[in-house]
Amino acid sequence: MSVQAHLESLEKKHVALEEELHSALTSPSINDTHIADLKRRKLRLKDEIHRLKTSVH
């Protein structure tokens, strides 16, 4: 997998996590632990995307 394809894959996952997080925040039945986990995963993806973008340029 090329770096560009990997970046695109990570960005798609980031968007999907953003949507899942938004849904979780609007649902009263979701617990805080799940929301915190989503935020951590989203942040890890964001950091990985940033790392790859800076290494490419």
Secondary structure, 3 states (H helix, E strand, C coil): CCHHHHHHHHHHHHHHHHHHHHHHHHCCCCCHHHHHHHHHHHHHHHHHHHHHHHHHC
